[in-house]
Amino acid sequence: MTRATIIGTGMYVPSRVVTNEDLAARMETTDEWITERSGIKERRWLETDADGWTIETGSEMGAAAARQAIEAAGIETESIDQIIYATLNPDCFFPGNGVFIEDLLGLRNAGAMDIRNQCTGFIYGLAAADGFIRAGTAETVLVIGGEVQSTALDVSDRGRDMAVLFGDGAGAAVVQATEGERGILASVLHSQGRFAKDLWCEAPVGNRMERITPEMIKETRHYPKMDGRLVFKHATRRFCEAITEVLAKGGMNIEDLNLLIPHQANQRITDAVGQRMGLPPERVFSNIARYGNTTAATIPIAMAEAERQGRLKQGDIVVTVAFGSGFTWGANLIRW
């Protein structure tokens, strides 16, 4: 049977480390408050120049993660025939980052598409790669999750609740058609648009002549907003539902699971999900303490780290799961 198999992973994070103490020097917060609320101790933010431009782009971070994944996969870059890039903050309004990756990697004819599903983007990306391969549309797919969050945060007392959570980074996976038992076994994807405005960024808007106005900026409508309690409630519920659903779809149960790789939204969410699913800490991967929430990049970064730490072995049953803006949520069941 032809399956879509992850044959190489990679990651990239900026060198600049921003600790909780660094943020406490800029806003009314403490290391203890941030740690207790989120489990985050530090995150990576891109350096900026004197004019406020980041010294790297999201696409450049994605390309760095991609090159690492390609090297790990042991393939020639030219063999990639489809790029899927998941991000909430592309380098420009359009086109998407996928085409920039195509150019940065020196490709000439690969297909390229972006997925704008925020925290669940990489889950949707793996499902799309699986679909392309099963349909015979692609042989080798590069799936990237990458985010530049630091440039879109209100780093003041007013924006404290959101600003302390997010970091920059990128992760990538090479997915290739193979024969055998390994590969993506099942995916489940869901959404509830009626909750869209409970976790969103309103401006800039595309349905008016002025995409962003001084009034929007004064009212901070260009910064992300979240109903934290509602998101926490839905996230813990939907994570568990998606895990159970994707395992059942693949004919398995929780006892078969070797490692859960959840979206790194909040350590309290990860702990709650692990407890509800009856999973000990060693079967749930977490690295949020060092990177914060990098939205679409959290799962591929975690995947790359888990593999390098020896926590992913060939034949292992792995579930990736995420919940985020939209609301959207989903999971992938993988035999590594």
Buried (B, 14 or more C-beta within 10 A) or exposed (E): EEBBBBBBBBBBBBEBBBBBEBBBEEBEBEBEBBBEBBBBBBBBBBEEEEEEEBEBBBBBBBBBBBBBBBEBBEBEBEBBBBBBBBBBBBBEEEEBBBBBBBEBBEBEEBBBBBBBBBBBBBBBBBBBBBBBBBEEEBBBBBBBBBBBBBBBBBBEEEBBBBBBBBBBBBBBBBBBBBEEEBBBBBBBBBBEEEBEEBBEBBBBEEEEEEEBBEEBEEEBBBBBBBEBEEBBEBBBBBBBBBBBBBBEBBEBEBEEBBBBBBBBBBBBBBBBBBBEBEBEEEBBBBBBBBBBBBBBBBBBBBBBBBBEEEBBEEEBBBBBBBBBBBBBBBBBBBBB
